[in-house]
Amino acid sequence: MTQIKKSRRRFILGGLGAAGALVVGWGVMPPRQRLNGAHPLPVVQGEVALNGWIKIAADGIVTVAMHRSEMGQGIHTALQMLVAEELDVPIHMIRTMHAPVDKIYGNMAMLADGLPFHPDDQGTVKRFAQWMTLKTARELGLQVTGGSSSVKDAWMPLREAGATARAMLVAAAAQEWQVSANQCRTENGLVKNAAGKQLAYGVLAAKAVNARPESFTLKDPKAFTLIGHPQARTDTRSKTDGSAQYGMDARPEGLLYAALKMSPVIGGTVRHVDEQAVQGLPGVRYVVDFSAEAGPAGVAGVAVVADSYWYAKKALAALPVEWNPGPHAGLTTEKVFQELAEKIDSESGFTYYRQGDAPAMLNSADAVKKVQAEYRAPFLAHAAMEPINCTAQLKEGRLDLWVSTQVPSIVVDVAARAAGIPAEQVNLHMSFLGGGFGRRLEVDMVLQAVAVARKTGGVPVKLIWSREEDITHDVYRPAALARFSAALDAQGRVIAYDNKSASGSITHQVLKRTFGLMGAGPDKTTAEGEFDTAYQFPHQKIAHVIVPTPVPLGYWRSVGHSHNAFFKESFIDELAHAAGKQPAAFRRELLSNQRRHLTVLDAALNKAGAAPEGRAHGIALHRSFGTIVAQVAEVSVHDRQIRVHRVVCAVDCGIAVNPNIIMQQMESAVIFGLSAALYGEVTIKDGQVQQTNFHDYAVLRMNEAPHVEVVIVPSAEPPEGIGEPGVPPVAPAVANAVFILTGQRLRSLPLKLS
């Protein structure tokens, strides 16, 4: 049991008046509480709010504030389970509401995980940096769904919210019965006592508001009845009967529609728009050039507003727009990779991890065999199913927004600045997301919608991107290049390991696009999956060179891990082959002190068994977002076509809150990652993205999907990420199987046999 005492923070500054002393004082104070927000939860008649997360109605229905976006990953179900477990209510009595914008709902875990420390480092510097980052994150209060951090971040706050509410209800019942709280217990939404009396939560809620229990107790994980047990998703019914609401479903009264086109060349601008050419077309209301209001590093473009999307789209096709191509009209994919290679050759970059002296050992007498390889990965688009959209109404100094977003608090701040109104006058209507994958961490569609809404005289307008605009104006997973050098001794042991990579920086670009800040310094996302490997080498060096690019970059599901795992796990297989050892046995040697990794690897291999005749098993093992995943891909090759028949996926994500959702997420990640591994590629010619829709930016079809088997490795550790960690191992597992079948080492994505 974890018993937590309530106490008021006290910090006496005394005679310390200097700013430095205030900073020190702020640093030593614990992070502020996350139980109650700046404003109480809104309630209707019969409801009472017991804290900033939970309210209870007279009929006993519990409503939980959902502070993370539901985009298909099942997070609302998992968060409901945390509350239901600690509150002792059946999950069917839990309802959800979208949380208001408040700092208690900020994502602290995601920011702390962004620090560029090796997972095995337990030093004082790391602990201090994490402490300060968590405090800063609490003050910022950014409501963000990303980094596979939702359950990890909510693990304590939501459990504490449930346990606090339970203690308040028990205190109210104890007062009603004039007994000690120790004589009461809770079960299925009821408080009971030894005399056989019981009171429902709904009856006690109004009195519980004023209860002041001295402490609350978190359940011992051994006593969990919900957490760790498969539960059906609570959003399934609404998503199958059509009642679930997405951003595209917003229909405020009097709604107009906007279709848009943006500069076809990266960095291009609008030279001239002939508005008069479409003013007489059916349904057309306005033509808006939103270029000046697109925000920092925004994309220039124009929108046609009409009575229906069909009218707007038809008029847009007829709208004459002249473009200035800008400075990047000569940009090509080949030039991007040429610059990456030049920078790797000429710049040292930032060293994320160093142990021993790898460069010296590569040329030592013990280095009897050297292995070198270069890998590359392309730009990738997100291609979420729900089109990019935003509905906005700016009327009488108030802005209403309907948008599928992963960053509600950022949307409110950015939209308020764009509209020139206080943030308190922005009303954000949250909804489900029809896929996010990191694309809806962006606010470009919000800035565009607000710019258009400023022209419509208070009438709401829905801005919709076509699929073509989505693919050609995405914020892309960076193109990346990686080089490896390693040395083996006479026994086939790795004595030196050197890894240097190059790519653009997502974080630098996002800081500029979203906040108008100049990005500088190292960016962990560029080298994650390389520098934080669990493999043990006596001499190693991992560095990365950031190469600025005009191509817009964004967070893509599993971010840097998505390609760095391919680089690293493919090269590990190359080393195993050079050492004359089986890939699994070779990895075991490199993981002798990594018990959890070994357990996951063995779980995947045992489940996979032997490969059938004509097929091969490729393996990959990778840790990302705190979760360890091993995958075995069963592959065949026919007429140079790669076919993946089966993927076994073993995962250790700490405590498995809902095994059912974990299995779904692993299955989803395999399909997502396999689409990128076999098909995903965005290319650039004359400054223009060449892919436009699913005919040339393909995703895996149903008939191509492999059978996916998931093994969840039991763990007592706190929960880690689950939405993204299944993506990174897919590509290297497949590539390693192809090598076994063909002897050809595929070092570029997407995987194609020559």
N, C-alpha and C positions, 0 to 999 in steps of 0.2 A: 504494500500500500504506500502511496505517496501522499503525505499530509502536508498541506500548504497553509501557513498562517497568514492572515491578512495583517498588514502593518502599513503605517503611513511612512513614506520616504522622508527622511530628514537629512538635510545637508546644510551645515552652517559655514557660510563663507568667512565669517569672522571679519578680520581686517583685510582680507585679500581683495584688493580693488583692481588689480591688473587684469587685462583681457586674457593673458596667458593662464592666470589662476582660474578664471571662469571656465576656460577650455578644459583644464585639468579636472576641475570639479565636475563638469559635465561628463567627462570621460569615466570617472570612477563611480558615478551613479548608475544604478541598474537601468535597463531599458524601461520605458514607461509601460504601464499596464495595457493590455489589449482586451479587457473585459467589457468596458463601457466606452462608447464613443462620445463625441462632442455633443451629439443630440440623441435623445431616446429614439428607439425604433418607432415608426408610425404604427398606431393601433386603431382598430375600429371598435365599435361597441361590443363589449363582452370579452375583449382581449386585454391582456396586461403583458408588458415587457419586463422580463426578469433580469436581463442584461442586454448588452449591445448585439447579441446574436440570437436570442431566443425570446419568443413570446408565446403565451398559452391562452387559448380561448376557453370559454365556460364549458364547452363540450369536451375539453381535454385535448383538442387538436393542437399540436405543437408546430409553430412556424419557425423555420431557421433561415437566417439571412445568408444567402449564397453570395460570397464575395469573389468567386472565381467563375469564369465563363465556361459554359457547357458547350463544347464544340464536337461532341461525339465521343469523347473520351470517358464519359461516365462519372465525372468528378462530382456532380451533385449527389449521386447515390452514395459515393464514398464519404462525403462530408456529412450527409444525413446519418450515416452509420456511426460516425464518431459521436455525434450528439445523442443518438438513440441509445448507444451503449452506456454512456455515462449517466444519462438522465433516467435510464430504466423505463423506456417506453417502446412499444412495438414500432417497427419502422413504418408500418402502414398508417400510423397516427402522425407521421411527420409530413409537413407541407413545406414548401420553399417560397421564398421571395428574393428578388434580386436586391442585394445589399445596397444601401445608399453609399454615396462617396464619403468616406470617413477614413482617417488615418489608422484606425485600429484594424482595418481590413487590408493594410498594405502588405506587400510580399517581402518579408525579411529574408527568408531562406534563399530566394533566387539571387539577391544581391550578394549575400555572403558566399554563395557557391561560385560567384564570378571572380573571386580572388585567384590569382595565378600561383597557387601553392600546390605542391605535390601531395596527393592524398595520404602518403605515408609519413609526411613531415608532421611532427608533433611539437615543434619548437615554440619558444615564447613569442617570437615575432609573428608567427602564424596565428597563435591564440589571441594576441592583442589585436591584430588586424581584423580577425573575425568578430571580436567583441565590438570594436569601434564601428565596423560595417553594419552589424546588427542594430546598434544604437542609431546610426545615421539612417538606416532603412526605416526604422520605426518613426523617426521624425519626418522623413519624406512621405511615408504612407502611400507609396505608389501601388495602386490596385492593378496588378498585372498577372495574367495567366500565361505562364511560360516557364521554360527551364525545367519542366517536369517537377515542379516544386509545390504543387497545390496541396497534396496530402502532407508532405514533409513540413510545410510551413504551418498548416492548420492542425497538425497532430496534437500539440499542446493547447493552443487557444480554444479550439472547439471542444476538446475534452474538458478543459477547465470550465468553459461556459456551461456545459451540460452538468458537470459535477457541482458547480456553484448553484445552479438552478435547483438541482435535486436537494442540496443542503437547505436551501431556502424553503422548499416545500415541506421537508421533514420538520424544520423548525416551526413552521406554521401549524402543522398537524400536532406536534408535541405541545404547543401552546394551547391548542383547542382541547386536547385531552388532559392537559395539566400533568404531563409525564416528561421524563427526560428524553432528549432526542436519541440517546443510545438505546432506548427501548422501542424505537421505530425502525422499520425497514421499508424499502421500496420494491415494487414489482409490477411490471406491465401498466405503468401509468397510475399506480395506486400507492398510497402510504398506508402501511399496516402496523399494528402494535401487537404486543404479546397477548392482550385480552381478546383478540379476534376482531377488533374494530378496524375499519378501513375508510379512507377518504380518497376520492379521485382528485387527480391533479387539477382538473378544471374547477373543482369546488374550492380548492385551496389557493389557487393562483392569486386572487385579489389580496388575500391576507399575506401571501408569501412575499409580495412586493416590499412590505415593511419589515420582513424578518431579517435579522442580522446574525446569522450563525458565526461562531468564532472561527471555524475552519471548514474546509471541505476536503473530501478524500477521493483521489483518483483510484479507479479500479486496478487491481493487480491484473496484468495480462492473462494470468492463469484463470481468472474469473470471467473473461470475456465470453459472451454468448452470441454476439453479432460479429464483432471484429475477428477476422480470420476464417469466417465461414462464408461460403458462396451465397450471395443475395441477388435476386433479380433486380435489374435496373428499374428505378422508379420513373424514368422518363419514357419507357418503352411504349406504353399505351398511347400517350399523346403523339409520339412520333410515328405511330402506325395508323392512328385514326385521323391524322391530319390536323389535330387541334394544336399541335406545337407551333409556337410563333417564332419565326426567324426575322431577320432584318428586312428581307424582301417582302414580308407579309404586312408591313405597316401600311395602313390605309386611312390616314386622317382625312376628315371631311374636306372636299374641294381639291383633292390632290392633283398636282400636275406632275409631269414626267420629264426628265432630262436625259438625253443621250449625249455622249461626248466623244471627241477625238483629240488626241494629243500628238505632239510633235513626233513624227516617225523616226527622226534622228535623235540619238541621245544628246541632250544639251541644246537642242534646237529651240527656236522661238517663233512666235507668230509674227509674220510680216504684215499681212493684211487679211481681213475677213470681209467678204461681201455679204453683209446681213440682208440687204434688200433682195437678194436672189431667192430667199426662201420665205420672206415675210408673208407672201400671199398663199403659201401652201396650206392645206387643210390642217387645222388644229394648232398651228404654230403661234406661240405667244412671245417668246424672247429668244435672242441669241446673245450669249454671254461669253466674253473672253475672260477666263479666270486666271490667266497667267500671272498677273501681278499679285494675286492673293493666294497663290499655291504654297506659300511658306518657303522657308530656307531650303534651297536645292530642289524646289518643286518643279514639276513638269509643266511646260507651257501647253495650253490647249483651249478649246472652245466647246461650249455646250449649246444645244438647241433644246428649248423648253416648249412642251406642247401638251395637248389634252390627253394624249396617250403615249405610251412608249413607242408604239408602232409609228405614229405620226412623227414623233421626235426623231426616230431612227431613219425614216425615209427622208425627212428634211435634212438631217445631218449628211446623208449620202450626197445630197444635191448642193450642199453648202460649199462655195469656193473658198478655200483657205490657202494662202501662200505662206510658206515656211522659210525662215532663215535656218539653214542647216547647222550653223554654229561651228565651234572649233573641233568637233569630233566626227566630222563626216567621213574621215578616212579610217576610222577605227575598225579593226577586224579581230576576230578571235585569234588569228595567227600572231598579230602584233601583241595581243595581251600576253600570250604564252612566251613570246620572244622577250618581252620586257621582264617577265617573271624569271626567266632563265638568266638574263643579264644581271638582274639584281642579286640573285643567289650567288653568281660568280663574283660580283664586285662589292657586296656589302656583308658585314658580319651579322647584322640583325640583332635581335634580343635573345640572349640565352636563357631559356626558361628552366633548364635543369642541367646540372653538371655534377659528375662524380668521377674522381680520378682524373686521368689525362688521356682521353680517347684519341686525340690527334697523334700523340707520341706513340701510343700502343699500336696504332694502325701500321706504323712503320718499324715496329720493334722486331727483334729476332724471334720472338714467340709467335708472331703472326705468320703461320705457315700457309694460310689460305685467306684471300681477301674476296669479299663479295660487294659489288656496287650495283645500284639500280636507281632508276628515275621513274617516278609515277606522276600521273596528272589526272585531274578531275575537272569537269566542265562547269560552267554556270548552269544553275537549275532554277526553274520556275516552281511556284507553289501549286497553282492550278486547283484550288479548292472548288468544290462543286457549286456552292452558293456564289453567284456572281458578286463581285465587289459592288457595294451599294451603300447609300446613306440617304435618309429622308430628313429634311430640315424645314422648320417653320420659324421664321424670325418675325415676331409680331409684338408691337407695343413694348419693346425693350426686353422681351423674353424669347429665349431660343429653346425650342423643343427639337430633340434629336432622336431618331430611331436608327440604330446602327448595330450591326454585329461586330463586336470589338473584343479584343483581349486586354485592352487598357482603358477601362472606363474613367479612371481619375485623370489620366492624361488627356483623354478626349474632352472632358469638361473644361480643363484649363486651356487647351489649345483652341477649342471652339469659342470660348469666352473672349479670348484675345482677338480672334478673327472677327467676331461680331461686335467687338468694342463694348462689351457689357460685363458686369461682375459675374464671377463664376456661380454665385448663388442664383443667378437668373437663367442658368442653363438647366433644363430638365431632360435628363438622359433616360430614354426608355430602353432598358436592356432586353435582350432576347437570346434565344439559342443561336449558335453559329453553325452554318452549314459547311463546316471545315475551317480550320484556322492555319495550322502548321507553321505559325509564325507570321503569316501574311497580315493577319489582323492585329498585329502589334503596331502596325503603321496607322497614320492618321491622315494620309493624303486625301482619301475619299471624303473625310469630314471637312477638311479645308475647302475642297471643291464645292461640296454641297452648301456650306455656309455662304460661299461667294455667290453661288447661284441664287440662294434664298434671299440674299440682300436685294435682288433685282425683281422679286415676284410680288412685292407689295403685301407681304404678310400671308400669302397663300402658300401652303406646304408644297414642297417639291421633292420628288424621289429621283436621285441621281443613280443611274445604272451603267456600269461598265459592260461593254460587250466582251465575249470571251477573247476576241482578238486583241482588244485593248488590254485585257488582263494579262495575257501571255507576253505581249510586246512591251508592256510598261510595268512589269513586276519589279520587286526588289529581290534580286537573285542570290541564290547560294553562290558564294565566290568561286571563281575558277582558281585552282591551286596546283602548285608544282612542288614535288618533294624529292629530295635526293638522300640516299642512304649509302653509308660505307660501314662495313663491319669486318672484323678480323677473327678468325678461328685459330685455336691452337691445335696441336697434334692430336688431341683427344676429341676434337670437334666441339670444343667449348668456345662460347663467344667471349673474347677478352676485350674487345673494343666495339663500340656502337656509336655511330655518328649520324645524326638526322638533322637535316636543314631543309626548311620549306619556305615557300613564298606565296602570298596571296594579298588581296585587299583586306581592309579591316571593316567588318560590319559595324562594330561599336562606334568607331570614329564617324562613320556616315550617319548612324542613327542619332548620335548626339547632335549633329548639325541639323539633320532634317527635322527632328522632333522638338529639340530645345534651343536650336540656334547656337549651340556651343561648339567650340573647336575641339575635336578629338586629338589626343596626343598620347604618347607612351605605348606600352605593350597592351595587347588585346588578347585576353586568355582564349577567346573563341577561335583565334587563328591557329593555335597550337594544341588545343585540347585534344586528347586522344593520342598525342605523340609524347609530350613531355611527362604526362602523368601515367605512363604505362606501369603496370605492376611487374613486368619482367625485370629480372635482376641481372644487371651487367656490371662487372667490376669497374669498368671505365666507360663512361657514356657522356654524350653531350647532345642536347636537343635545342635547336635555335630556330627562330622564324624571322623572316624579313617581310615587313609590311610594305606593299607596293600600292600606293594610291591609284585609284582607277576612276574614270568618269562613269563607269557602269554602276547603276544603283544596286547596292547590296543590302540584303536583309537576313534576318534569322529564319532559317529553314529547319524543319524538324530534325533535331539532334545536332544542328549547327556544325561546328568544326569537326565533331566526332564523325559526322556523316561521310566525310572523305578521308580524314586522318586515320580512321580505323581501317579503311581499305588499304591505305599506304602501309601502315604498320603491320597489320596481320598478313598481308601478302608477302612483305619482306621477311617476316618471321618464318613463313613457309619456305622462302628461298634459302634462308639460312639452314633450316632443317635439312633440305635437300643437299645443300653443300656439305653439311656435316655427315651425311649418310644416315640420318636418323628419321624415324617416323615422326610426322608433325605433332602428334599428341604427346609422344614420349619426350620430344624436344621441348615442348612447352612445359611439361611437368618439371624438367630440369631447371628451367628459368623461373619457376614459381614455387620453389621448394619451401619458402617461408610464407606463402600466400594460401592459407588453408581454405578460405572461402572461394577463391578462384579455382583451386584444384577440385573442390567439391562440385562446383557448377560444371566444370569441364567434364568430370567423370559422369555426372548425371546426364548430360547431353549424349555422351558417347555410349553409355549403357542403354539409353532409350533407343538410340539410332540402330544399334546392332551392326550387322555386316551389310555392305552394299550389295544389291542384287547384281547378277551378271549383266554386263553392258552398261553399268552405271558406276559412279564413283562418289565417295563421301568427301567433301571438303569441310574443314573446320575453321572456326574463328572464335576468338574469345576477347571480349572487350568490356571495360568498365566505363560507364558514362552516367552522369547525374546521380552518382552514388550507388548505382545498380550494376551488378555483374551479370553479363549475358554470354552464354556459349551457344553457338548454333552449328548444326551439322546439316549441310545442304546435299541432298541426293540428286545428282545431275547426270544427264546423258547428253551426247552430242551426235547429231545426225545432219549430214550435208552442211556442216559448219554452223548449224543452228543449235543454240544452247537451250536445253529444256530442263527446268527445275521441277522435279516430281514431288519432293517431300522436304520439309524443313523441320528438324527437331530443335526446339528452343528451350534451354534451361535458364532459369532466372533466379537470382537472389536479390531481392529488393528490400530486405529487412522484413518486418512484420507485414504479412500480406493482408491488407485491410479487407479487400474483397477479391478472393481468388478468381471469381467469375470475370470481373472486369480486367484483372491482370492478364488472363488468357485472351480476352478480346483484344486488349492493347498489343499483346505480342503478335497475334494474328494480323492485326491491322498494320503493325510496323513491318512485318515481313513483306506484305503486299506492297506497301509504300516504298520500302527500300529496294525491293526487287524491280519495281517499275523504274526506279532511277538507275539501278545496276544494269538493266538490259536495254533501256530505251532513253533515259533522261539526258537531254543535252540541249542547251540554248547556245546558238551560234550567232555571231555578229558579222555583218558585211556592210561596208560603207556607212558605219555608224548606226545601222538598223538591226534590230533583232529579227531573225529570219523565221522563227517558228511563230505560228499564229493561232493554232487550235489543236484539238486532239488528233487530227489527221497527221500532223507532223510533230506533235509533242505527245507521244503515245504514253498511255498507262497500261498496266497489266489488265488483260481481259479475263473474264470469268473462266473461259476454257483453258487459260494459261496458268491459273492460280494453282500453286502446289498444295498438297495436304500439309497442314501445320499442326504439330504436336507440341504442347507446352508442358514443361516440368517445372513446378514451383518448388524451389529448395527451401525447406523450413528454416526460419531464422527468428531470433529473439531481439534482433537489433531494431532500432526505430525505423520507420518507413523511409524509403528513398524514392527517387523518381521512377515512373513507369511509362509515361506517354511516349518517350523518345528512345530509351535504351535498346529497344529491339531493332531499330533501323541500322545502326552502324555495322553489325557483324554480317549482314546479308551479302553485300557485294564481295568481300574477301572470301567468305565461305564458298560462294559459287565459283569465283576465280580459281581458288585452290583446287576445287574439284575438276575444273576444266584442265588444269595443268596435269593432274593425274591421268586424265583420259587422253590428252593430246600431246603432252610435253611442251605445249606453248604457254608461256607466262604472259598473261594479259596484265599490262601495267597502266592502261588508260581506261577511264570510264566514258561512255557505257562500254560494256564488255562485248567485243566483236572479234570473231576469229578471222584470221587472214586466209 
